[in-house]
Amino acid sequence: MPYIVQESRALYDEALAVLAEMISDATPDGDLNYVVTRILSDWLQKRGLSYSALADVVTVLETAKLEFYRRIAAPYEDGKAALNGDVYGELGEG
């Protein structure tokens, strides 16, 4: 859940803005993957390798992916379907 309180966001936003600028031209399958992997790996090293910590990382990745899809990718795809025509016919009328 990325919806942390504003006070907590303030702890990270400046550093994240710098990092986001640094990787703005990164390739998603290379540099961006490296940055995400290092953040998670460093977090795990500090937390200690355990089933619980591994489950936390997997949960964070999965829920971040799902929320990204729900908020960004799905509306984008809906717009493209409206613009170019649906390919699912009656199935897409859910």
N, C-alpha and C positions, 0 to 999 in steps of 0.2 A: 504494500500500500504506500504510494508515494505522497500521500496527503498528510504529511507531518505538520506540526504547528509552525507558525511563522518564526518563532524564536529559534527553533531547531534548524529551519531552512537557512537562517542567517549565518549559522556556523559553517555551512558548506558552500553557499552560493558564490562567493568571491573566487574560491579555488576552483570550483566547477566551471565558472565562466572562463577562467584562464585555460583550463584543460580543454573545454569545448572549442575555444579558439585555436588551440594548438592542433587539435585533431580534425578541424573543419574540412580539410582536404584528404583525410585518411580514407583508405580503402576499407569498406566494411568487413571484408574477409581477412584483413591483415592487421593494420594498425589499430582499428577500432576494437577488434577482437582481442588484441594484445592488451589494450588499456583496461577493458572489462575484466579480462582474465587476471591481470596483475592486481587490480583492486580486490577481487574476490580471493585471490591467493594470499595476498598480504593480510587480509582480514582473517582468513583461516589460520595463518601462522600465528597471529596474535591471540586468537581465540583458543587455538589448540585443535588438533585434528580429532574429531569424534563423530559418532553417528549423528548426534544432535546438530553439530555445527555443519556437517555436510547436508543434512536435511534442511537446515536454515538457508544455505546457499541455493539449493535446488528450488526451494519454495520461493525465494526472492526472484530467481531467474524466471520461473514459470509464471508467477503472478505479475511481474513486470512485463513479460511478453504478452500475457492476456490483456492487461490494462492498455498497453500500447496498441494492440490490435483493436480493442473495443473503442478507444478514444480517437485513434489516428487512422489506422488502416481501413477499418470497416466504413467509416464515413467517406473516405477517399474512394473506396471501391463502389459504394452506393452512388456517389456522384458520377463516376465513370459509367456505371450501368444506366443511370438516368440519361446521360449524355449520348451514349452509344447504343443503348438498347440492351435489355436483359437477355441473358443466354439460357436462363433456367426455366423460362415460361411459367407455367402454373406452380412449379416447385418453389420458385422464388417469391411467391406471394404469401409465405408463411405467416 
